[in-house]
């Protein structure tokens, strides 16, 4: 059985634990900043996609 008391503090002091904390902090910051952007606030011009009329355009995400 794993001793939870000794395992709790040791993970966050490892490089993997520090990378996990940095990742969590970056995600929280991204969510906080994206919540500041209101959908109707920016009025950008519509984007015209240059595509040939005879060809098909496929978007790869």
PQR file of N, CA, C, O and H, with PARSE charges and radii, in Angstrom:
ATOM      1  N   UNK A   1       0.840  -1.176   0.000 -0.4000 1.5000
ATOM      2  CA  UNK A   1       0.000   0.000   0.000 -0.0000 2.0000
ATOM      3  C   UNK A   1       0.891   1.248   0.000  0.5500 1.7000
ATOM      4  O   UNK A   1       1.963   1.254   0.605 -0.5500 1.4000
ATOM      5  N   UNK A   2       0.442   2.283  -0.673 -0.4000 1.5000
ATOM      6  CA  UNK A   2       1.216   3.520  -0.784 -0.0000 2.0000
ATOM      7  C   UNK A   2       0.945   4.407   0.427  0.5500 1.7000
ATOM      8  O   UNK A   2      -0.206   4.626   0.806 -0.5500 1.4000
ATOM      9  H   UNK A   2      -0.429   2.278  -1.164  0.4000 1.0000
ATOM     10  N   UNK A   3       2.003   4.905   1.016 -0.4000 1.5000
ATOM     11  CA  UNK A   3       1.868   5.838   2.122 -0.0000 2.0000
ATOM     12  C   UNK A   3       1.557   7.212   1.546  0.5500 1.7000
ATOM     13  O   UNK A   3       2.437   7.850   0.968 -0.5500 1.4000
ATOM     14  H   UNK A   3       2.938   4.728   0.707  0.4000 1.0000
ATOM     15  N   UNK A   4       0.329   7.675   1.692 -0.4000 1.5000
ATOM     16  CA  UNK A   4      -0.104   8.926   1.073 -0.0000 2.0000
ATOM     17  C   UNK A   4       0.558  10.144   1.698  0.5500 1.7000
ATOM     18  O   UNK A   4       0.767  11.149   1.017 -0.5500 1.4000
ATOM     19  H   UNK A   4      -0.386   7.157   2.162  0.4000 1.0000
ATOM     20  N   UNK A   5       0.888  10.074   2.964 -0.4000 1.5000
ATOM     21  CA  UNK A   5       1.497  11.232   3.630 -0.0000 2.0000
ATOM     22  C   UNK A   5       2.869  11.564   3.061  0.5500 1.7000
ATOM     23  O   UNK A   5       3.200  12.739   2.899 -0.5500 1.4000
ATOM     24  H   UNK A   5       0.719   9.258   3.517  0.4000 1.0000
ATOM     25  N   UNK A   6       3.666  10.559   2.757 -0.4000 1.5000
ATOM     26  CA  UNK A   6       4.998  10.829   2.224 -0.0000 2.0000
ATOM     27  C   UNK A   6       4.952  11.120   0.729  0.5500 1.7000
ATOM     28  O   UNK A   6       5.852  11.783   0.214 -0.5500 1.4000
ATOM     29  H   UNK A   6       3.397   9.605   2.888  0.4000 1.0000
ATOM     30  N   UNK A   7       3.940  10.647   0.023 -0.4000 1.5000
ATOM     31  CA  UNK A   7       3.865  10.842  -1.419 -0.0000 2.0000
ATOM     32  C   UNK A   7       3.295  12.197  -1.798  0.5500 1.7000
ATOM     33  O   UNK A   7       3.548  12.675  -2.904 -0.5500 1.4000
ATOM     34  H   UNK A   7       3.210  10.108   0.442  0.4000 1.0000
ATOM     35  N   UNK A   8       2.536  12.827  -0.916 -0.4000 1.5000
ATOM     36  CA  UNK A   8       1.887  14.089  -1.271 -0.0000 2.0000
ATOM     37  C   UNK A   8       2.885  15.209  -1.504  0.5500 1.7000
ATOM     38  O   UNK A   8       2.795  15.901  -2.517 -0.5500 1.4000
ATOM     39  H   UNK A   8       2.331  12.439  -0.018  0.4000 1.0000
ATOM     40  N   UNK A   9       3.816  15.404  -0.614 -0.4000 1.5000
ATOM     41  CA  UNK A   9       4.753  16.511  -0.725 -0.0000 2.0000
ATOM     42  C   UNK A   9       5.893  16.252  -1.681  0.5500 1.7000
ATOM     43  O   UNK A   9       6.472  17.202  -2.208 -0.5500 1.4000
ATOM     44  H   UNK A   9       3.889  14.842   0.209  0.4000 1.0000
ATOM     45  N   UNK A  10       6.233  15.014  -1.921 -0.4000 1.5000
ATOM     46  CA  UNK A  10       7.401  14.723  -2.734 -0.0000 2.0000
ATOM     47  C   UNK A  10       7.148  14.913  -4.223  0.5500 1.7000
ATOM     48  O   UNK A  10       8.087  15.223  -4.956 -0.5500 1.4000
ATOM     49  H   UNK A  10       5.763  14.243  -1.494  0.4000 1.0000
ATOM     50  N   UNK A  11       5.922  14.740  -4.699 -0.4000 1.5000
ATOM     51  CA  UNK A  11       5.655  14.889  -6.130 -0.0000 2.0000
ATOM     52  C   UNK A  11       5.868  16.324  -6.591  0.5500 1.7000
ATOM     53  O   UNK A  11       6.487  16.556  -7.629 -0.5500 1.4000
ATOM     54  H   UNK A  11       5.159  14.488  -4.103  0.4000 1.0000
ATOM     55  N   UNK A  12       5.360  17.291  -5.826 -0.4000 1.5000
ATOM     56  CA  UNK A  12       5.435  18.685  -6.259 -0.0000 2.0000
ATOM     57  C   UNK A  12       6.853  19.229  -6.207  0.5500 1.7000
ATOM     58  O   UNK A  12       7.126  20.278  -6.790 -0.5500 1.4000
ATOM     59  H   UNK A  12       4.857  17.102  -4.983  0.4000 1.0000
ATOM     60  N   UNK A  13       7.750  18.551  -5.534 -0.4000 1.5000
ATOM     61  CA  UNK A  13       9.135  19.017  -5.497 -0.0000 2.0000
ATOM     62  C   UNK A  13       9.974  18.424  -6.630  0.5500 1.7000
ATOM     63  O   UNK A  13      11.131  18.808  -6.798 -0.5500 1.4000
ATOM     64  H   UNK A  13       7.529  17.699  -5.061  0.4000 1.0000
ATOM     65  N   UNK A  14       9.417  17.501  -7.404 -0.4000 1.5000
ATOM     66  CA  UNK A  14      10.146  16.933  -8.536 -0.0000 2.0000
ATOM     67  C   UNK A  14      10.010  17.843  -9.750  0.5500 1.7000
ATOM     68  O   UNK A  14       9.190  18.761  -9.757 -0.5500 1.4000
ATOM     69  H   UNK A  14       8.476  17.189  -7.268  0.4000 1.0000
ATOM     70  N   UNK A  15      10.817  17.586 -10.775 -0.4000 1.5000
ATOM     71  CA  UNK A  15      10.727  18.378 -12.008 -0.0000 2.0000
ATOM     72  C   UNK A  15       9.381  18.179 -12.689  0.5500 1.7000
ATOM     73  O   UNK A  15       8.822  19.119 -13.255 -0.5500 1.4000
ATOM     74  H   UNK A  15      11.484  16.840 -10.769  0.4000 1.0000
ATOM     75  N   UNK A  16       8.862  16.956 -12.636 -0.4000 1.5000
ATOM     76  CA  UNK A  16       7.553  16.692 -13.230 -0.0000 2.0000
ATOM     77  C   UNK A  16       6.451  17.424 -12.479  0.5500 1.7000
ATOM     78  O   UNK A  16       5.522  17.951 -13.091 -0.5500 1.4000
ATOM     79  H   UNK A  16       9.317  16.192 -12.177  0.4000 1.0000
ATOM     80  N   UNK A  17       6.551  17.459 -11.163 -0.4000 1.5000
ATOM     81  CA  UNK A  17       5.572  18.188 -10.367 -0.0000 2.0000
ATOM     82  C   UNK A  17       5.626  19.687 -10.621  0.5500 1.7000
ATOM     83  O   UNK A  17       4.589  20.347 -10.684 -0.5500 1.4000
ATOM     84  H   UNK A  17       7.306  17.031 -10.666  0.4000 1.0000
ATOM     85  N   UNK A  18       6.831  20.226 -10.767 -0.4000 1.5000
ATOM     86  CA  UNK A  18       6.969  21.653 -11.057 -0.0000 2.0000
ATOM     87  C   UNK A  18       6.451  21.981 -12.445  0.5500 1.7000
ATOM     88  O   UNK A  18       5.854  23.038 -12.650 -0.5500 1.4000
ATOM     89  H   UNK A  18       7.674  19.690 -10.715  0.4000 1.0000
ATOM     90  N   UNK A  19       6.675  21.084 -13.406 -0.4000 1.5000
ATOM     91  CA  UNK A  19       6.140  21.292 -14.747 -0.0000 2.0000
ATOM     92  C   UNK A  19       4.610  21.217 -14.737  0.5500 1.7000
ATOM     93  O   UNK A  19       3.941  21.956 -15.460 -0.5500 1.4000
ATOM     94  H   UNK A  19       7.160  20.226 -13.240  0.4000 1.0000
ATOM     95  N   UNK A  20       4.069  20.327 -13.920 -0.4000 1.5000
ATOM     96  CA  UNK A  20       2.613  20.227 -13.802 -0.0000 2.0000
ATOM     97  C   UNK A  20       2.040  21.508 -13.199  0.5500 1.7000
ATOM     98  O   UNK A  20       1.005  21.997 -13.651 -0.5500 1.4000
ATOM     99  H   UNK A  20       4.612  19.727 -13.333  0.4000 1.0000
ATOM    100  N   UNK A  21       2.699  22.046 -12.194 -0.4000 1.5000
ATOM    101  CA  UNK A  21       2.230  23.303 -11.593 -0.0000 2.0000
ATOM    102  C   UNK A  21       2.306  24.455 -12.586  0.5500 1.7000
ATOM    103  O   UNK A  21       1.404  25.292 -12.632 -0.5500 1.4000
ATOM    104  H   UNK A  21       3.540  21.649 -11.827  0.4000 1.0000
ATOM    105  N   UNK A  22       3.369  24.510 -13.378 -0.4000 1.5000
ATOM    106  CA  UNK A  22       3.497  25.558 -14.396 -0.0000 2.0000
ATOM    107  C   UNK A  22       2.404  25.413 -15.448  0.5500 1.7000
ATOM    108  O   UNK A  22       1.852  26.411 -15.912 -0.5500 1.4000
ATOM    109  H   UNK A  22       4.102  23.831 -13.340  0.4000 1.0000
ATOM    110  N   UNK A  23       2.091  24.186 -15.825 -0.4000 1.5000
ATOM    111  CA  UNK A  23       1.038  23.943 -16.805 -0.0000 2.0000
ATOM    112  C   UNK A  23      -0.326  24.341 -16.260  0.5500 1.7000
ATOM    113  O   UNK A  23      -1.126  24.958 -16.964 -0.5500 1.4000
ATOM    114  H   UNK A  23       2.539  23.375 -15.449  0.4000 1.0000
ATOM    115  N   UNK A  24      -0.589  23.992 -15.016 -0.4000 1.5000
ATOM    116  CA  UNK A  24      -1.865  24.358 -14.388 -0.0000 2.0000
ATOM    117  C   UNK A  24      -1.985  25.873 -14.292  0.5500 1.7000
ATOM    118  O   UNK A  24      -3.050  26.428 -14.563 -0.5500 1.4000
ATOM    119  H   UNK A  24       0.061  23.491 -14.444  0.4000 1.0000
ATOM    120  N   UNK A  25      -0.909  26.543 -13.910 -0.4000 1.5000
ATOM    121  CA  UNK A  25      -0.927  28.005 -13.799 -0.0000 2.0000
ATOM    122  C   UNK A  25      -1.160  28.654 -15.161  0.5500 1.7000
ATOM    123  O   UNK A  25      -1.892  29.638 -15.266 -0.5500 1.4000
ATOM    124  H   UNK A  25      -0.044  26.091 -13.690  0.4000 1.0000
ATOM    125  N   UNK A  26      -0.536  28.103 -16.205 -0.4000 1.5000
ATOM    126  CA  UNK A  26      -0.724  28.653 -17.548 -0.0000 2.0000
ATOM    127  C   UNK A  26      -2.161  28.468 -18.023  0.5500 1.7000
ATOM    128  O   UNK A  26      -2.726  29.360 -18.654 -0.5500 1.4000
ATOM    129  H   UNK A  26       0.058  27.303 -16.120  0.4000 1.0000
ATOM    130  N   UNK A  27      -2.752  27.315 -17.724 -0.4000 1.5000
ATOM    131  CA  UNK A  27      -4.143  27.083 -18.122 -0.0000 2.0000
ATOM    132  C   UNK A  27      -5.099  28.011 -17.387  0.5500 1.7000
ATOM    133  O   UNK A  27      -6.040  28.535 -17.983 -0.5500 1.4000
ATOM    134  H   UNK A  27      -2.292  26.589 -17.211  0.4000 1.0000
ATOM    135  N   UNK A  28      -4.861  28.217 -16.090 -0.4000 1.5000
ATOM    136  CA  UNK A  28      -5.714  29.120 -15.319 -0.0000 2.0000
ATOM    137  C   UNK A  28      -5.585  30.542 -15.840  0.5500 1.7000
ATOM    138  O   UNK A  28      -6.585  31.251 -15.955 -0.5500 1.4000
ATOM    139  H   UNK A  28      -4.096  27.791 -15.606  0.4000 1.0000
ATOM    140  N   UNK A  29      -4.370  30.967 -16.157 -0.4000 1.5000
ATOM    141  CA  UNK A  29      -4.158  32.305 -16.701 -0.0000 2.0000
ATOM    142  C   UNK A  29      -4.826  32.465 -18.059  0.5500 1.7000
ATOM    143  O   UNK A  29      -5.410  33.510 -18.346 -0.5500 1.4000
ATOM    144  H   UNK A  29      -3.558  30.391 -16.064  0.4000 1.0000
ATOM    145  N   UNK A  30      -4.743  31.434 -18.897 -0.4000 1.5000
ATOM    146  CA  UNK A  30      -5.383  31.501 -20.211 -0.0000 2.0000
ATOM    147  C   UNK A  30      -6.899  31.620 -20.068  0.5500 1.7000
ATOM    148  O   UNK A  30      -7.529  32.394 -20.788 -0.5500 1.4000
ATOM    149  H   UNK A  30      -4.268  30.585 -18.665  0.4000 1.0000
ATOM    150  N   UNK A  31      -7.483  30.866 -19.151 -0.4000 1.5000
ATOM    151  CA  UNK A  31      -8.927  30.936 -18.939 -0.0000 2.0000
ATOM    152  C   UNK A  31      -9.319  32.302 -18.388  0.5500 1.7000
ATOM    153  O   UNK A  31     -10.336  32.866 -18.790 -0.5500 1.4000
ATOM    154  H   UNK A  31      -6.971  30.237 -18.566  0.4000 1.0000
ATOM    155  N   UNK A  32      -8.521  32.831 -17.475 -0.4000 1.5000
ATOM    156  CA  UNK A  32      -8.815  34.140 -16.897 -0.0000 2.0000
ATOM    157  C   UNK A  32      -8.732  35.241 -17.954  0.5500 1.7000
ATOM    158  O   UNK A  32      -9.566  36.146 -17.980 -0.5500 1.4000
ATOM    159  H   UNK A  32      -7.694  32.373 -17.148  0.4000 1.0000
ATOM    160  N   UNK A  33      -7.733  35.162 -18.817 -0.4000 1.5000
ATOM    161  CA  UNK A  33      -7.590  36.188 -19.853 -0.0000 2.0000
ATOM    162  C   UNK A  33      -8.647  36.048 -20.943  0.5500 1.7000
ATOM    163  O   UNK A  33      -9.137  37.053 -21.457 -0.5500 1.4000
ATOM    164  H   UNK A  33      -7.055  34.427 -18.796  0.4000 1.0000
ATOM    165  N   UNK A  34      -9.003  34.818 -21.301 -0.4000 1.5000
ATOM    166  CA  UNK A  34     -10.005  34.637 -22.350 -0.0000 2.0000
ATOM    167  C   UNK A  34     -11.397  35.014 -21.861  0.5500 1.7000
ATOM    168  O   UNK A  34     -12.268  35.334 -22.670 -0.5500 1.4000
ATOM    169  H   UNK A  34      -8.604  34.002 -20.883  0.4000 1.0000
ATOM    170  N   UNK A  35     -11.621  34.983 -20.547 -0.4000 1.5000
ATOM    171  CA  UNK A  35     -12.908  35.395 -20.000 -0.0000 2.0000
ATOM    172  C   UNK A  35     -13.070  36.912 -20.105  0.5500 1.7000
ATOM    173  O   UNK A  35     -14.191  37.417 -20.051 -0.5500 1.4000
ATOM    174  H   UNK A  35     -10.914  34.723 -19.890  0.4000 1.0000
ATOM    175  N   UNK A  36     -11.973  37.637 -20.252 -0.4000 1.5000
ATOM    176  CA  UNK A  36     -12.031  39.087 -20.382 -0.0000 2.0000
ATOM    177  C   UNK A  36     -12.480  39.523 -21.775  0.5500 1.7000
ATOM    178  O   UNK A  36     -12.948  40.648 -21.951 -0.5500 1.4000
ATOM    179  H   UNK A  36     -11.062  37.227 -20.296  0.4000 1.0000
ATOM    180  N   UNK A  37     -12.341  38.647 -22.756 -0.4000 1.5000
ATOM    181  CA  UNK A  37     -12.700  38.982 -24.137 -0.0000 2.0000
ATOM    182  C   UNK A  37     -14.190  38.750 -24.330  0.5500 1.7000
ATOM    183  O   UNK A  37     -14.683  37.641 -24.126 -0.5500 1.4000
ATOM    184  H   UNK A  37     -11.961  37.733 -22.612  0.4000 1.0000
ATOM    185  N   UNK A  38     -14.895  39.784 -24.718 -0.4000 1.5000
ATOM    186  CA  UNK A  38     -16.328  39.664 -24.949 -0.0000 2.0000
ATOM    187  C   UNK A  38     -16.566  39.404 -26.431  0.5500 1.7000
ATOM    188  O   UNK A  38     -15.920  40.032 -27.270 -0.5500 1.4000
ATOM    189  H   UNK A  38     -14.494  40.685 -24.884  0.4000 1.0000
ATOM    190  N   UNK A  39     -17.475  38.493 -26.775 -0.4000 1.5000
ATOM    191  CA  UNK A  39     -17.671  38.122 -28.186 -0.0000 2.0000
ATOM    192  C   UNK A  39     -18.088  39.277 -29.080  0.5500 1.7000
ATOM    193  O   UNK A  39     -17.672  39.321 -30.238 -0.5500 1.4000
ATOM    194  H   UNK A  39     -17.999  37.983 -26.094  0.4000 1.0000
ATOM    195  N   UNK A  40     -18.884  40.204 -28.597 -0.4000 1.5000
ATOM    196  CA  UNK A  40     -19.369  41.282 -29.445 -0.0000 2.0000
ATOM    197  C   UNK A  40     -18.472  42.501 -29.464  0.5500 1.7000
ATOM    198  O   UNK A  40     -18.760  43.453 -30.189 -0.5500 1.4000
ATOM    199  H   UNK A  40     -19.221  40.168 -27.656  0.4000 1.0000
ATOM    200  N   UNK A  41     -17.393  42.509 -28.691 -0.4000 1.5000
ATOM    201  CA  UNK A  41     -16.571  43.704 -28.557 -0.0000 2.0000
ATOM    202  C   UNK A  41     -15.744  43.982 -29.811  0.5500 1.7000
ATOM    203  O   UNK A  41     -15.629  45.135 -30.226 -0.5500 1.4000
ATOM    204  H   UNK A  41     -17.160  41.736 -28.101  0.4000 1.0000
ATOM    205  N   UNK A  42     -15.179  42.966 -30.409 -0.4000 1.5000
ATOM    206  CA  UNK A  42     -14.316  43.173 -31.572 -0.0000 2.0000
ATOM    207  C   UNK A  42     -15.150  43.078 -32.842  0.5500 1.7000
ATOM    208  O   UNK A  42     -15.910  42.129 -33.033 -0.5500 1.4000
ATOM    209  H   UNK A  42     -15.272  42.029 -30.072  0.4000 1.0000
ATOM    210  N   UNK A  43     -14.997  44.055 -33.686 -0.4000 1.5000
ATOM    211  CA  UNK A  43     -15.716  44.066 -34.961 -0.0000 2.0000
ATOM    212  C   UNK A  43     -14.693  43.981 -36.087  0.5500 1.7000
ATOM    213  O   UNK A  43     -14.278  45.002 -36.635 -0.5500 1.4000
ATOM    214  H   UNK A  43     -14.379  44.826 -33.530  0.4000 1.0000
ATOM    215  N   UNK A  44     -14.300  42.796 -36.420 -0.4000 1.5000
ATOM    216  CA  UNK A  44     -13.303  42.586 -37.457 -0.0000 2.0000
ATOM    217  C   UNK A  44     -13.999  42.394 -38.805  0.5500 1.7000
ATOM    218  O   UNK A  44     -15.145  41.948 -38.876 -0.5500 1.4000
ATOM    219  H   UNK A  44     -14.637  41.966 -35.975  0.4000 1.0000
ATOM    220  N   UNK A  45     -13.288  42.737 -39.855 -0.4000 1.5000
ATOM    221  CA  UNK A  45     -13.822  42.533 -41.201 -0.0000 2.0000
ATOM    222  C   UNK A  45     -13.877  41.031 -41.491  0.5500 1.7000
ATOM    223  O   UNK A  45     -13.032  40.276 -41.010 -0.5500 1.4000
ATOM    224  H   UNK A  45     -12.357  43.099 -39.798  0.4000 1.0000
ATOM    225  N   UNK A  46     -14.860  40.601 -42.268 -0.4000 1.5000
ATOM    226  CA  UNK A  46     -14.923  39.171 -42.599 -0.0000 2.0000
ATOM    227  C   UNK A  46     -13.697  38.745 -43.392  0.5500 1.7000
ATOM    228  O   UNK A  46     -13.191  39.489 -44.231 -0.5500 1.4000
ATOM    229  H   UNK A  46     -15.547  41.214 -42.658  0.4000 1.0000
ATOM    230  N   UNK A  47     -13.241  37.563 -43.117 -0.4000 1.5000
ATOM    231  CA  UNK A  47     -12.036  37.051 -43.752 -0.0000 2.0000
ATOM    232  C   UNK A  47     -12.419  36.281 -45.001  0.5500 1.7000
ATOM    233  O   UNK A  47     -13.195  35.328 -44.934 -0.5500 1.4000
ATOM    234  H   UNK A  47     -13.652  36.959 -42.435  0.4000 1.0000
ATOM    235  N   UNK A  48     -11.878  36.689 -46.140 -0.4000 1.5000
ATOM    236  CA  UNK A  48     -12.115  35.971 -47.381 -0.0000 2.0000
ATOM    237  C   UNK A  48     -11.043  34.932 -47.585  0.5500 1.7000
ATOM    238  O   UNK A  48      -9.854  35.251 -47.555 -0.5500 1.4000
ATOM    239  H   UNK A  48     -11.247  37.463 -46.194  0.4000 1.0000
ATOM    240  N   UNK A  49     -11.438  33.708 -47.788 -0.4000 1.5000
ATOM    241  CA  UNK A  49     -10.478  32.629 -47.988 -0.0000 2.0000
ATOM    242  C   UNK A  49     -10.158  32.503 -49.472  0.5500 1.7000
ATOM    243  O   UNK A  49     -11.052  32.225 -50.271 -0.5500 1.4000
ATOM    244  H   UNK A  49     -12.404  33.449 -47.812  0.4000 1.0000
ATOM    245  N   UNK A  50      -8.903  32.700 -49.854 -0.4000 1.5000
ATOM    246  CA  UNK A  50      -8.548  32.543 -51.267 -0.0000 2.0000
ATOM    247  C   UNK A  50      -8.493  31.056 -51.641  0.5500 1.7000
ATOM    248  O   UNK A  50      -7.571  30.341 -51.248 -0.5500 1.4000
ATOM    249  H   UNK A  50      -8.176  32.925 -49.205  0.4000 1.0000
ATOM    250  N   UNK A  51      -9.464  30.617 -52.383 -0.4000 1.5000
ATOM    251  CA  UNK A  51      -9.497  29.213 -52.817 -0.0000 2.0000
ATOM    252  C   UNK A  51      -9.915  29.162 -54.276  0.5500 1.7000
ATOM    253  O   UNK A  51     -10.722  29.969 -54.738 -0.5500 1.4000
ATOM    254  H   UNK A  51     -10.212  31.197 -52.702  0.4000 1.0000
ATOM    255  N   UNK A  52      -9.366  28.221 -54.974 -0.4000 1.5000
ATOM    256  CA  UNK A  52      -9.733  28.054 -56.374 -0.0000 2.0000
ATOM    257  C   UNK A  52     -11.178  27.560 -56.462  0.5500 1.7000
ATOM    258  O   UNK A  52     -11.628  26.774 -55.629 -0.5500 1.4000
ATOM    259  H   UNK A  52      -8.711  27.565 -54.598  0.4000 1.0000
ATOM    260  N   UNK A  53     -11.891  28.029 -57.478 -0.4000 1.5000
ATOM    261  CA  UNK A  53     -13.294  27.648 -57.599 -0.0000 2.0000
ATOM    262  C   UNK A  53     -13.451  26.186 -57.943  0.5500 1.7000
ATOM    263  O   UNK A  53     -14.442  25.567 -57.556 -0.5500 1.4000
ATOM    264  H   UNK A  53     -11.525  28.668 -58.155  0.4000 1.0000
ATOM    265  N   UNK A  54     -12.496  25.618 -58.660 -0.4000 1.5000
ATOM    266  CA  UNK A  54     -12.631  24.221 -59.072 -0.0000 2.0000
ATOM    267  C   UNK A  54     -12.064  23.250 -58.048  0.5500 1.7000
ATOM    268  O   UNK A  54     -12.336  22.052 -58.134 -0.5500 1.4000
ATOM    269  H   UNK A  54     -11.691  26.121 -58.974  0.4000 1.0000
ATOM    270  N   UNK A  55     -11.294  23.720 -57.093 -0.4000 1.5000
ATOM    271  CA  UNK A  55     -10.652  22.827 -56.133 -0.0000 2.0000
ATOM    272  C   UNK A  55     -11.402  22.802 -54.806  0.5500 1.7000
ATOM    273  O   UNK A  55     -12.262  23.643 -54.547 -0.5500 1.4000
ATOM    274  H   UNK A  55     -11.073  24.693 -57.024  0.4000 1.0000
ATOM    275  N   UNK A  56     -11.069  21.851 -53.993 -0.4000 1.5000
ATOM    276  CA  UNK A  56     -11.667  21.752 -52.667 -0.0000 2.0000
ATOM    277  C   UNK A  56     -10.647  22.177 -51.618  0.5500 1.7000
ATOM    278  O   UNK A  56      -9.458  21.881 -51.732 -0.5500 1.4000
ATOM    279  H   UNK A  56     -10.370  21.168 -54.203  0.4000 1.0000
ATOM    280  N   UNK A  57     -11.123  22.862 -50.616 -0.4000 1.5000
ATOM    281  CA  UNK A  57     -10.245  23.313 -49.547 -0.0000 2.0000
ATOM    282  C   UNK A  57     -10.513  22.481 -48.303  0.5500 1.7000
ATOM    283  O   UNK A  57     -11.651  22.376 -47.845 -0.5500 1.4000
ATOM    284  H   UNK A  57     -12.089  23.102 -50.524  0.4000 1.0000
ATOM    285  N   UNK A  58      -9.455  21.894 -47.762 -0.4000 1.5000
ATOM    286  CA  UNK A  58      -9.582  21.049 -46.591 -0.0000 2.0000
ATOM    287  C   UNK A  58      -8.769  21.664 -45.475  0.5500 1.7000
ATOM    288  O   UNK A  58      -7.591  21.970 -45.654 -0.5500 1.4000
ATOM    289  H   UNK A  58      -8.531  21.980 -48.134  0.4000 1.0000
ATOM    290  N   UNK A  59      -9.394  21.846 -44.321 -0.4000 1.5000
ATOM    291  CA  UNK A  59      -8.692  22.416 -43.181 -0.0000 2.0000
ATOM    292  C   UNK A  59      -8.298  21.300 -42.234  0.5500 1.7000
ATOM    293  O   UNK A  59      -9.135  20.504 -41.807 -0.5500 1.4000
ATOM    294  H   UNK A  59     -10.352  21.597 -44.175  0.4000 1.0000
ATOM    295  N   UNK A  60      -7.012  21.251 -41.911 -0.4000 1.5000
ATOM    296  CA  UNK A  60      -6.504  20.250 -40.988 -0.0000 2.0000
ATOM    297  C   UNK A  60      -6.232  20.942 -39.656  0.5500 1.7000
ATOM    298  O   UNK A  60      -5.477  21.913 -39.601 -0.5500 1.4000
ATOM    299  H   UNK A  60      -6.332  21.898 -42.257  0.4000 1.0000
ATOM    300  N   UNK A  61      -6.829  20.458 -38.614 -0.4000 1.5000
ATOM    301  CA  UNK A  61      -6.634  21.078 -37.306 -0.0000 2.0000
ATOM    302  C   UNK A  61      -5.510  20.430 -36.552  0.5500 1.7000
ATOM    303  O   UNK A  61      -5.210  20.830 -35.428 -0.5500 1.4000
ATOM    304  H   UNK A  61      -7.441  19.669 -38.658  0.4000 1.0000
TER
END
